[in-house]
Amino acid sequence: MQFDLDDFSASLATGELSGSDMKYYLNLYTDEAIEIPVTYSVYVYPISQSWEMGDGKRADIPETTTGVSWTLRDGVTISGVTGSAWDSGSAGGPGGAAYFSGTLAESTKWEASQSFKYQTTDLHIDVTNIVEGWFSGSISNFGFLIKRGNTA
């Protein structure tokens, strides 16, 4: 999921929007939740390279296989585990593999998460650190990778 921040950046530069206490949230709403665990977490990471959005729908027959997937960033180019568009280093984290830009020491800085226990599956995740990283140029803005945490 990628967002165009040009207009927002311009508003910050002109002072139309200001404040060091600004917060940024990723809000996603569930269409349907079936057989989800009672307790689980969702993690959000910045993506470090470009990718091609797929055009498939959930019920496509035959199944649409173009665009981004867990192993293909454009439907053709294989994304390996280490050094791929999905992660630029290798490390373990609560969500599984760590997706980050920069050194391992700063990897947790670029992670956002939300945990669920007997509650609605709609997401309201504070992604302030990631968005501020985009604005400062510390990390590239190629959007978010959103994934459910590993389960036992």
N, C-alpha and C positions, 0 to 999 in steps of 0.2 A: 504494500500500500504506500503510495508516494503522494506528496502534497507539494503544490507550487507555492512557494513562500515569497515570491517577488513583490507582490503588492504589500504583504505584511512587512517585509524588510524595508520597503520604501516608507511606510507609515512610521516605523521605528526611527528611521534616519531623519525624517522631517520633524519628529517630535510629536506627531499626531497621536501616537501611542507611546507611552513612556512608563517607567517605573521599574525599579529593581525587584519589586515583589510580584512581578507578573508570573502567572502559572499557566502551563499548557497541559491540556488533558486530551487523551485519545478516548473518544466515546464511540462504542459500537453496540448495536442492539441485536439481540438474538432473534432470528426468524423462527427457528424450531430447535428444541433441545431434546434429544432422545438418548437414553441410556448413558447419561453422564455420571461420573462418580460424585459421591456426596461431598468429598473434599478434593480440591485440585487447585492448581495455580496456572495463570497465563503470563507469559513473558513477552516483552517487546524489546527488540534490538534494532539498531540502525544497520542498514545495508550499505556495504562499502563499494559496490559497483553497479553499473546500469543493468537493467533487466527488461524483458518484454512482457507486458501484461497479456495473459491469455484471454480468450473470448468465450470460454465455455460456460455453460449453465449446469446447475446441479443435476438436472434430469436429461441431459443430452443423450440421444441414442442415434447413431453410435457416439461413444464417449469422445469428447474433444480432447486432443492431445497436444495442441499447440500452446506456446507461451511458457511462462515460468512454472517450475515445479520444484520439488525438493532437490532434484539432481540436475535440472536444466534451467539456466537463467534466461534462455531465449527460445526454448523448444529444441535447440540444436547443440549449443555449446555445453559440454559437461562441466558442472561445477564440482570439483573435488571437495574433500572434507576440509583440509587445511589450506588456507590461501584462496578459497573460493570467494564468490560474491557474497556468500552468506557469513563467512567469518574470515578474518585476516590474521588469525592466530589460533592456537589450539589450547584449550583449557576446559576444565570441568566447572560447571556452575549448577545452581539449583534447577535450572531449566534444561539441563543437559549440556551440550556443547556450548561454549561461550562464544557469542557473536560480538565482535568488538573491532574497533579501529584504534591502532596505537599499540602500546606495550601491554603486556599482561598485567602489570601493576595497576593500570587504569581501566581495566576491562569492566569492573563492576560499575564504574561511573556511567557507562552507556547502556545499562540495563534498567528496565522498568517492569514492574509486575503487579499483579493483583491476585489475591488468594480468595477462594470460595469455600464456604462450608454451609450447607443448607440454605442457599440464597439464590437469587436470580442470576442468570448467566450473562446479563448485560455488562459490558466493560466500561469502566470509568477509571482510566489509568493515568497517573501523573507522569508525563513524559518531558517535564521541564528540562532536565539535564540534557537529554538528547537534542531537543529543539534549540536550546542555548548553544550546544556544541555545533549545530548547523550554522547558526547565526554568527558565531565567533570564527568559524572556519576550522575548528579543531577536528571535525569529522565532516565527511561529504554527505550531502543530502540526496540519497537515492531511496529514501523512504524507510518504512518499518518492515521488519519480519516479525510476525506475531505467531507464537506457538504455545501449545499447552505443555506444561512441565512433564518431566518423566514421571512415570508411576511405578510403584513397586510391583 
